Amino acid sequence: MPPAITAIKRYFRKDLLPLLADLRLAIGLLLAIAIFSISGTVIEQGQGLSFYQENYPEQPALFGFLTWKFILMTGLNQVYSTWWFLAILILFGASLTACTFTRQITALRWFSRTWNFYSKPRQFGKMALSTELEVSPALGKGSVDTLKGLLCDRRYKVFEKASEDSTAQMLYAHKGLIGRIGPIVVHASMLLVLVGAILGAMTGFFAQEMVPSGQTFSIQNIFEAGPWSASQVPKDWSVHVNRFWIDYSPEGRVDQFYSDLSILDDSGEEVKRKTIWVNQPLRYKNVTLYQADWSVAAVKVRLNNSPTFNLTMAALEGKNGRLWGTWVPTKPDMSEGVSLIAQDLQGTLLVYDMKGQLISTVREGSATEVNGINLFVDEIIGSTGLQIKADPGIPVVYLGFGLLMIGVMMSYVSHSQVWALQTDDKLYIGGRTNRAQVAFEKEILSVLDKLTEHASGEDADREKDVLVATIP
């Protein structure tokens, strides 16, 4: 092997890998991810330039430095898709991977070596919990076989082995091995969450559409998109808004708003239909459509016996809530007209003259007289506000969170180990556990008590048999 490659491998194994596996580095990266995630929650994401200029002015700057220029320059307006945030995620993933292979899996390898048993009494002296008992071979007092039965009753997996010269008998028992595997599952689940987050940031997109009822649209108004998201944006299907409506409470407040949507293929055939509302989205081919907003799109009117005019309504600045308005000419030369103002989709319009005076009200399906003509309002058309999102990483993230919960529960299981060595006159017993130390000590003391009681019972029975045999 060339010396350069050997040197690289040595550097990776001796220097880089221990650095990545350092717990302090992992904690620092985790804190950085948490801080930037909080900033992405506090600072509105994906807004336009005017929004940040209005809410984060240069004078006075928030906290002395947080201005719209700083936000746009650092990418805090789209934290989760910036190169530096993705780099932190990748580095944290590398740290978890290094820790898994250098510590967790290495610990399992060490654990497998402990199955070689303890063959020397001095090995028991190094344990925090150990004892030795006197053994009487003639009476079978304190035998490994008795200890084996007691441990099996407590759901230990027991292994036995005799020494090479057959002068000693060794025992190893353990339970709760799942507790040693739990941390590895936790690490693997966190890696899955990171992979899912990176996959979503690189290949997902976020879009918003405001669509009038009865219109068909394709997803175009994309606000955020990963560099590899082109394949996720649908090109072979579109969405038709069959109907949009709002349910109002008895007090006149918006209770819920609904959209009846149809997915259309290239030929215009309906392939899926669903009515959506808040927290009840429509999902199709990894794309999710959420009900997020609403608006008044247009109003259909007639003047006397004229054809129906479809007049677009624009959003207005209002002190008492949202307003939409349009202007209706009442003379052919457009020298006179009235303004129609809508507050909602309940069907009532306010009619103002050119001086801004309220002159009438009119409901959907009825008429009113203005400037000597009859103004008919046939329909008020609402628009549905949809948030459209594609995130291929979500299934991976959900899988990671599921494994994380399983791994955490596995980690709470105590992994307990017991060793024993029986020589001609001694029985050495020792054990350790990775958690619940007090409960483990009580369990071992209970085993020793049972072992002592069993040995004492055998002594009494043997002495009774000897006594009976000596009576003439």
C-alpha positions in Angstrom: 0.0 0.0 0.0 1.4 3.4 -0.9 2.8 5.5 2.0 0.4 8.4 1.3 -2.7 6.1 1.6 -1.3 4.6 4.8 -0.7 8.0 6.3 -4.3 9.1 5.4 -5.7 6.0 7.0 -3.6 6.5 10.1 -4.7 10.1 10.4 -8.4 9.1 10.0 -8.1 6.4 12.6 -5.9 8.1 15.1 -6.9 11.8 14.8 -10.0 12.5 12.9 -12.2 9.7 14.2 -11.6 10.4 17.9 -12.3 14.1 17.2 -15.6 13.3 15.6 -16.6 10.9 18.3 -15.8 13.5 21.0 -18.9 14.0 23.2 -18.2 17.7 23.6 -18.3 18.2 19.8 -21.6 16.4 19.6 -23.1 18.5 22.4 -21.9 21.7 20.8 -23.3 20.7 17.4 -26.6 19.7 19.0 -26.8 23.1 20.8 -26.1 24.9 17.5 -28.9 23.0 15.7 -31.3 23.9 18.6 -30.4 27.6 18.5 -30.7 27.9 14.7 -34.0 25.9 14.8 -35.3 28.4 17.4 -34.2 31.3 15.2 -36.1 29.7 12.3 -39.2 29.6 14.4 -39.0 33.1 15.8 -37.9 34.8 12.5 -40.6 34.4 9.8 -39.4 32.1 7.0 -39.8 32.6 3.3 -41.2 36.1 3.3 -40.6 38.8 0.7 -38.1 41.6 0.9 -40.6 44.2 1.8 -41.8 42.2 4.8 -38.3 42.0 6.3 -37.6 45.7 5.6 -40.8 46.7 7.4 -40.4 44.4 10.4 -36.6 44.5 10.8 -35.5 48.0 10.0 -31.9 49.3 10.2 -32.9 52.1 12.6 -33.4 51.0 15.3 -31.9 47.6 14.8 -33.4 44.8 16.9 -30.8 43.8 19.6 -28.4 46.2 17.9 -27.6 43.9 15.0 -30.7 42.1 13.7 -31.7 44.0 10.6 -33.2 42.9 7.3 -29.8 43.1 5.6 -28.3 40.8 8.3 -31.2 38.4 8.0 -30.9 38.1 4.2 -27.1 38.0 4.2 -26.9 35.1 6.7 -29.9 33.2 5.3 -32.0 33.5 8.5 -35.0 34.0 6.3 -34.7 30.4 5.1 -32.7 28.7 7.9 -33.5 25.1 7.2 -32.3 25.1 3.6 -29.1 27.1 4.0 -25.7 25.5 3.2 -24.4 26.1 6.7 -27.4 24.6 8.5 -27.1 21.5 6.3 -23.4 21.4 7.0 -24.1 21.3 10.7 -26.5 18.5 10.3 -24.0 16.5 8.2 -21.3 17.1 10.7 -23.5 16.1 13.6 -24.5 12.9 11.7 -20.8 12.2 11.2 -20.2 12.6 14.9 -23.0 10.3 15.8 -21.7 7.7 13.3 -18.2 7.9 14.6 -19.4 7.6 18.2 -21.6 4.6 17.3 -18.7 2.7 15.7 -15.9 3.7 18.2 -17.9 3.4 21.4 -21.2 1.6 21.2 -20.3 -1.2 18.8 -16.9 -1.5 20.5 -18.7 -1.9 23.8 -20.7 -4.8 22.3 -17.5 -6.5 21.1 -16.1 -6.1 24.6 -19.3 -7.6 26.0 -18.9 -10.7 23.7 -15.4 -11.2 25.1 -16.8 -11.4 28.7 -18.4 -14.7 27.7 -14.9 -16.2 28.2 -15.8 -16.3 31.9 -13.7 -15.3 34.9 -11.2 -18.0 35.8 -9.1 -16.3 38.6 -10.3 -15.2 42.0 -8.5 -11.9 41.8 -10.8 -10.9 38.9 -13.8 -10.8 41.4 -11.9 -8.4 43.7 -12.1 -5.7 41.0 -15.9 -5.7 41.0 -17.9 -3.3 43.2 -20.3 -6.1 44.1 -18.6 -9.4 44.9 -18.4 -12.1 47.7 -17.0 -15.5 48.4 -18.5 -18.5 50.1 -17.1 -21.5 51.8 -17.7 -24.7 49.8 -18.1 -28.2 51.3 -17.8 -30.7 48.3 -19.1 -33.6 50.4 -22.3 -31.7 51.2 -22.6 -29.8 47.9 -22.8 -26.5 49.8 -22.9 -23.4 47.7 -22.5 -25.2 44.4 -22.6 -23.5 41.0 -25.5 -25.8 40.0 -27.7 -24.3 42.8 -26.7 -20.8 41.8 -27.6 -21.6 38.2 -31.1 -22.6 39.2 -31.6 -19.4 41.3 -30.5 -17.2 38.4 -32.6 -19.0 35.9 -35.6 -18.4 38.1 -34.8 -14.6 37.8 -34.8 -14.8 34.0 -31.0 -14.8 33.6 -29.4 -16.4 30.6 -26.8 -18.8 32.1 -23.6 -20.3 30.6 -21.3 -22.8 32.3 -17.8 -24.0 31.6 -15.3 -26.2 33.4 -11.6 -25.2 33.6 -9.1 -27.0 31.5 -7.9 -29.1 34.4 -11.4 -29.7 35.6 -10.6 -28.3 39.1 -12.9 -25.3 38.8 -16.3 -24.6 37.5 -17.2 -21.3 35.9 -20.5 -19.6 35.4 -21.6 -16.5 33.5 -25.2 -15.1 33.5 -26.8 -12.0 32.1 -30.2 -10.4 31.4 -31.4 -7.2 29.9 -29.1 -7.3 26.8 -31.6 -5.1 25.1 -30.4 -2.3 27.4 -27.0 -2.4 25.8 -28.5 -2.3 22.3 -30.8 0.6 23.1 -28.1 3.3 22.8 -27.1 2.0 19.4 -30.8 2.1 18.3 -31.0 5.7 19.6 -28.0 6.7 17.6 -29.3 5.1 14.5 -32.7 6.7 14.9 -31.1 10.2 15.2 -29.1 9.5 12.1 -32.4 8.6 10.3 -34.0 11.9 11.5 -31.0 13.8 10.2 -31.1 12.0 6.9 -34.8 12.8 6.6 -34.3 16.4 7.4 -31.5 16.8 4.8 -33.5 14.8 2.2 -36.4 17.1 2.7 -34.3 20.3 2.5 -32.6 19.2 -0.7 -35.6 17.7 -2.6 -38.7 19.3 -1.1 -40.6 22.5 -2.0 -43.2 24.8 -0.5 -45.8 26.7 -2.5 -48.8 28.9 -1.9 -51.8 29.4 -4.3 -54.9 31.6 -4.0 -57.4 30.1 -6.4 -61.0 31.3 -7.1 -63.8 28.7 -6.9 -64.3 26.9 -10.2 -60.7 27.5 -11.4 -58.1 24.9 -12.4 -54.4 25.5 -11.5 -51.0 24.0 -11.7 -48.4 24.4 -8.9 -46.3 27.4 -9.9 -46.1 29.9 -7.0 -43.2 28.2 -5.2 -41.6 30.1 -2.3 -39.0 27.6 -1.1 -37.4 24.8 -3.0 -34.4 22.6 -2.5 -31.7 22.3 -5.2 -33.0 18.9 -6.2 -36.7 19.6 -6.0 -37.4 19.8 -9.7 -38.5 16.2 -9.9 -41.0 16.7 -7.0 -42.9 19.6 -8.6 -45.9 17.9 -10.4 -46.0 18.4 -14.1 -48.4 15.6 -15.1 -51.4 16.6 -13.0 -53.3 19.7 -12.0 -55.9 20.7 -9.4 -59.5 21.9 -10.0 -61.3 23.8 -7.2 -64.9 22.5 -7.5 -66.2 24.7 -4.8 -65.1 26.8 -1.9 -67.4 27.8 1.0 -67.3 29.0 4.6 -69.3 28.0 7.7 -70.1 30.8 10.0 -70.9 30.7 13.7 -74.2 32.2 15.0 -72.2 35.3 16.0 -71.1 35.8 12.4 -67.5 34.7 12.9 -65.7 32.3 10.6 -66.1 28.8 12.0 -64.4 26.7 9.3 -63.7 27.0 5.6 -63.7 24.2 3.0 -62.4 23.4 -0.4 -63.7 20.6 -2.7 -60.7 19.7 -4.8 -60.2 17.3 -7.7 -56.9 16.0 -9.0 -56.8 16.0 -12.8 -54.4 14.0 -15.0 -52.9 15.2 -18.3 -56.1 14.4 -20.2 -58.3 16.3 -17.7 -59.7 13.1 -16.1 -60.4 13.2 -12.4 -58.2 10.7 -10.5 -58.9 11.8 -6.9 -61.4 14.1 -5.2 -61.6 15.2 -1.6 -63.0 18.0 0.5 -60.3 19.6 2.7 -60.4 21.9 5.7 -57.9 23.0 8.3 -55.9 20.1 9.6 -57.5 17.8 7.0 -55.3 18.0 3.9 -55.3 16.2 0.5 -52.3 14.0 -0.3 -51.4 12.8 -3.8 -48.1 11.5 -5.0 -46.0 12.8 -2.1 -47.6 16.3 -2.4 -49.8 17.6 0.4 -52.4 20.4 -0.1 -53.4 22.2 3.1 -56.4 24.6 3.6 -54.7 27.7 4.9 -56.5 30.9 3.9 -59.4 32.4 2.0 -60.3 35.5 0.1 -63.0 37.2 -1.9 -62.0 36.8 -5.6 -64.8 38.4 -7.6 -68.4 39.4 -7.9 -70.8 38.7 -10.7 -73.2 41.7 -11.4 -75.7 42.9 -14.0 -76.9 46.4 -14.8 -80.5 46.4 -15.8 -80.6 44.0 -18.8 -76.9 43.9 -19.5 -74.8 40.7 -19.7 -73.2 39.4 -16.5 -69.9 41.1 -15.6 -67.3 39.2 -13.6 -65.5 42.0 -11.6 -62.4 41.2 -9.7 -62.3 42.3 -6.1 -59.1 43.6 -4.5 -58.0 43.5 -0.9 -58.4 46.8 1.0 -56.8 48.2 4.1 -59.4 48.1 6.8 -59.3 49.0 10.5 -62.1 46.5 11.4 -60.9 43.4 9.7 -60.4 42.2 6.1 -62.2 44.0 3.3 -62.5 43.5 -0.5 -63.8 46.0 -3.0 -64.4 46.7 -6.6 -65.8 49.6 -8.7 -68.9 49.3 -10.9 -69.5 51.9 -13.6 -73.1 53.0 -13.9 -72.6 55.1 -17.1 -71.2 54.0 -20.5 -68.5 56.7 -20.3 -67.6 55.5 -16.8 -68.1 59.0 -15.4 -70.2 57.7 -12.6 -70.2 54.5 -10.6 -70.4 52.9 -7.3 -68.1 50.9 -5.1 -69.0 47.4 -3.8 -67.4 46.4 -0.5 -67.4 42.8 0.9 -66.4 41.8 4.4 -66.9 38.0 4.0 -68.7 35.5 1.9 -72.1 35.6 3.7 -73.6 37.4 0.7 -74.0 41.0 1.8 -72.3 43.9 -0.1 -72.0 47.5 1.0 -72.7 50.1 -1.8 -70.8 53.4 -1.7 -71.2 56.4 -4.0 -68.3 58.3 -5.5 -68.1 60.6 -2.4 -67.6 57.6 -0.1 -71.1 57.7 1.3 -72.9 54.4 2.1 -76.0 54.5 0.0 -77.3 50.9 0.1 -76.7 47.3 0.8 -77.4 44.4 -1.4 -77.3 40.6 -0.9 -76.2 37.9 -3.3 -79.1 37.0 -5.6 -80.9 40.3 -5.1 -80.8 43.8 -6.6 -80.7 47.5 -5.5 -81.3 50.8 -7.3 -78.2 53.1 -7.7 -77.9 56.2 -9.9 -81.2 55.4 -11.6 -80.4 51.8 -12.6 -80.9 48.4 -11.1 -77.8 46.7 -9.9 -78.2 42.9 -9.7 -75.6 40.8 -7.7 -75.7 37.3 -9.0 -72.8 35.7 -7.1 -69.9 36.4 -4.8 -67.0 34.2 -5.7 -64.5 33.1 -3.0 -60.9 32.1 -3.4 -59.3 29.3 -1.4 -55.8 29.8 -0.1 -53.8 26.6 -0.3 -50.4 25.7 1.1 -48.7 23.0 -1.0 -45.8 21.1 0.4 -43.7 18.2 -0.8 -41.2 16.7 1.7 -39.8 13.2 0.7 -37.9 13.1 4.0 -41.0 13.0 6.2 -41.4 9.2 6.1 -37.7 8.9 7.1 -38.1 11.4 9.9 -41.2 9.6 11.2 -39.4 6.3 11.1 -36.4 7.8 13.0 -38.7 9.2 15.7 -40.4 5.9 16.1 -37.1 4.1 16.5 -36.0 6.9 18.8 -38.9 6.2 21.2 -38.2 2.4 21.0 -34.5 3.0 21.6 -35.1 5.2 24.6 -37.4 2.6 26.2 -34.8 -0.1 25.4 -32.1 2.0 27.1 -34.1 2.0 30.4 -33.7 -1.8 30.7 -30.9 -2.6 33.1 -28.2 -4.9 31.7 -27.1 -7.1 34.6 -24.2 -9.6 34.6 -23.2 -12.2 37.1 -20.0 -14.3 37.2 -19.2 -17.2 39.5 -16.1 -19.4 40.0 -16.2 -22.5 42.2 -12.9 -24.1 43.3 -12.4 -27.0 45.8 -13.2 -24.8 48.8 -14.4 -21.5 47.6 -17.3 -20.1 45.6 -16.6 -16.6 44.2 -19.6 -14.6 43.0 -19.6 -11.1 41.5 -21.8 -8.9 39.3 -22.4 -5.5 37.9 -25.2 -3.6 36.1 -25.3 -0.4 34.0 -28.2 1.1 35.9 -30.6 0.5 38.8 -27.7 -0.4 41.0 -29.7 -0.6 44.2 -32.3 -3.0 42.7 -29.4 -5.2 41.4 -27.8 -5.3 44.8 -31.1 -6.4 46.4 -31.5 -9.1 43.7 -28.0 -10.5 44.3 -28.4 -10.4 48.1 -31.7 -12.3 47.6 -29.9 -14.9 45.5 -27.2 -15.2 48.2 -29.8 -15.7 50.9 -31.5 -18.4 48.9 -28.2 -20.0 48.2 -27.3 -20.0 51.9 -30.7 -21.3 52.9 -30.4 -24.1 50.4 -26.9 -25.1 51.6 -28.1 -25.0 55.3 -31.0 -27.2 54.4 -28.8 -29.7 52.8 -26.5 -29.7 55.8 -29.4 -30.5 58.1 -30.7 -33.3 55.9 -27.3 -34.9 55.6 -26.6 -34.7 59.4 -30.1 -36.3 60.0 -29.3 -39.2 57.6 -25.9 -39.8 59.3 -27.6 -39.8 62.8 -30.2 -42.4 61.7 -27.6 -44.6 60.2 -25.6 -44.8 63.5 -28.6 -45.7 65.8 -28.5 -49.5 66.4 
